[in-house]
Amino acid sequence: MEFTEWIRGRTDEQLRALVSARPELITPVPAHLEGLASRAGSPSAIARVLDRLDRFTLAVVETLAVRDGPMPKERLRELVAAALADDDAESGARDAEPALSAALDRLFELALVYGPDDALDLGPGVRKVLEDPAGLGPKAVDAFRHHAPEQLDEMADEVAPGTEGSGKERLAAALAEPAALVGSVSPEARGALDQLAWGPPTGRVPNARREVSVASARSPIEELLARGLLAATGEESVTLPREVGLYLRGGRVHRGLLALPPPLEGTARDRKLADRTAAGQAFAFVRSVEELCERWSVEPPGVLRTGGLGVRDLKRATSELDLPEWAAALVIEVAHAAGLIAAGGGVDGEWLPTSGYDLWRVRATADRWVTLALTWLHMDRVPGLVGDRDERDRPFNALHTDLRRSSAPGVRAATLSVLAAAPGLAPSRDSVLERLAWEQPRRRGPLREQLTEFALREAEQVGVTGLGALSAHGRALLEGGEPAEVLAPLLPEPVDHVLLQADLTAVAPGPLTSELNRWMTLTADVESKGGATVYRFSESSIRRALDAGHGGEELVSMLTRHSATPVPQALSYLVTDVARRHGRIRVGTASAYIRCDDPALLDQITADRRSTALRLRRLAPTVIASRSSRAALVDSLRAMGYAPVAESLDGDVIISQLDSRRTEGLAPVRAVASPNGLDPEVATAAVRALRAGDAAHLARREPVDAPGGQVPRGPATATISALQEAIKQGVRVWIGYLDSQGNATSRILEPARMEGGYLTAYDETRAAVHRFALHRITGVAGL
């Protein structure tokens, strides 16, 4: 049976399952089913779908690939049963039946296998994509294709004397039944064959293309080369022909095959405790992102010339957030991917919060966490690489483009899916890696193992897992549920008060409300974190609040309102004293100047030897000019023990808006696909378009003429609604469409799907499937 005809004979439901499982086949929608079959057989599409197969299902494909033509299902079952149970054939046959049936159903759905039970075959192109299936080398005719005909004739005369045909054909026929040849070699040569039997089938040998005969062979390798049991594929490489490999395996294609995934091993966790632990970590992660953005609002780090964040700035963030360096890098990367921070600030460039941060900050904590967690799950950046070095020994910087890895989102999703398979279990790292190796055997490698380890570590830090087990809100996140509703009841209740102490510290007995947390961070410095956060008030922290526009009385009032204990006298005196001295001296631009209503205070400044470097000059009893900049003059006077403030050209005090610096950010990361696969409506529309196009293709229908007269016109909203209804009802419509020159044309369409500003439909006026830009459709009319 032709593969295209088999595809054409599939039901609409089966075609919907195919395009849902392999959405790349309808991006864009082919013109007909022949085009779909052709695309399904392309190497890139086959490689992509093979990467999604588990070890057992891939083994079924490899078993079929070993044979050139179709294979009866009964023979396939025998081979699979032999691979499942090497010692107990009856047990293997019993386990093979349900597992094989499920695997074949999956392969039929993916259009990798087709045909009746007595002649199962692989789809076109699958054998070419599979290199060394099941660890078996190429067939003899392919393994010796680069050998000279004269050399093949001499080899065939020795291993198959008296036979007819070309040297390659005679040699291939002899190797089809290699028992005699294998039996004639020395035990050492047989040992070398056994090493290659179960793969990989290739090896390296010096001077592999040497001319050697059975009589002149002096080493085990030469014995094998002379008999054709090894084929030279290069100057220093040899391979084991497939026929020889199958003989050495006793006719089996695989061994030790598992029909079911290996069980997960780890530590059992109380699920409620794991959920609460994950919720606490989720809350902490949200606060870390918020604290980072607030700090970068005040002191934004610079953007490196090569892009990214400097090592010193990362270490500073690590210290301020009180996190390990890898966790601080995770916070920074997720905040950037979520569109909360971006590069801005002019020519030199600074990393600043975006306007999107202000919108994110006012939302509920659970909703904020969902935004961050979804961003982490779907972003292609790998924060775990920060601090490592590339192949040129250059360090990976946070926020640099070199951190992108296209496979990262898939690895995170696959890792969480493994955890979801064992509720209440914290599986070990090796157990997760072993499970993923079974579920996605073609996606193995050092980088994949590293990404899996990063995913496990980061999931705990983000709050998706708790104590190593997947949380309830993490499961809802993975399965496309409502994680915010699950998480919200588990979050700690924020408190709106602190405990002021006589040593100028304040203790927050729990997580503070967002506004109080911002105010405390502005007015005091965080001294320690943990179950209770300790803040310390100092002259510099009080001055920071005064610079932001708060008055001394306002600060005392806020402390009184939000403290569960009386305000200590020492703290009141500190605020009052700093507020009294704050702003007595004003600094402007002369390049800069000092203005003060107290001439005696200016006399004190000019007499101070530390002011010599400022190059001060008295302009009037109350004014001193300086060649230093205003910012440098303010900093120098504060270092001398004074408390100046900056003023504008109009003489007004300049208030430092510590949280006002913002930049425009990039769009946040979004999921590349629905959690449950392709949207069913999209799949239905695609199949409808394929059927219509295929009918026209088979009938070779001529394009029809559109109705005459004025083309349909109408409001854009009415046009969209009419097209959506036509897609739902499966009816034809008449549209007006503007071509690239702006001329109105008339079309008769069978609409199939509408997304991304485009309509995919079968165009009866052109007898083909086309995509139409929605903004060019002038109107819609029924037929």
Secondary structure, DSSP 8 states (H G I E B T S, - for coil): --HHHHHHTS-HHHHHHHHHH-GGGGSS--SSHHHHHHHHTSHHHHHHHHTT--HHHHHHHHHHHHSSS-B-HHHHHHHHHHHH-SS-HHHHHHHHHHHHHHHHHHHHHTTSEES-TTSBEE-TTHHHH-SSGGG----HHHHTTTS-HHHHHHHHHHHSTT--S-HHHHHHHHHHSTHHHHHTS-HHHHHHHHHHHTS--EEE-TTTT----TTT--SHHHHHHHHTSSEE-SSSEEE--HHHHHHHTTT-S-SS--SS-----EEE--HHHHHHHHHHHHHHHHHHHHHHHHHHHHS--BB-TTSSB-HHHHHHHHHHHT--HHHHHHHHHHHHHTTSEEEESSSS-EEEEBHHHHHHHTS-HHHHHHHHHHHHHH--B-GGGTT-B-TTS-B--TT-GGGB-TTHHHHHHHHHHHHHTSTTEEE-HHHHHHHHHHH-GGG-SHHHHHHHHHHHHHHHHHTSEETTEE-HHHHHHHHTS-HHHHHGGGS---BS-BEE-TTSEEEESS-B-HHHHHHHHHHSEEEE-SSSEEEE--HHHHHHHHHTT--HHHHHHHHHHHBSS---HHHHHHHHHHHHHTTSEEEETTTEEEE-S-HHHHHHHHH-GGGGGG-EEEEETTEEEESS-HHHHHHHHHHTT--EEEB-TTS-B----TT---B--------SS-TTSS-HHHHHHHHHHHHHHHHHHHHT--------SS-----HHHHHHHHHHHHHHT--EEEEEE-TTS-EEEEEEEEEEEETTEEEEEETTTTEEEEEEGGGEEEEEE-
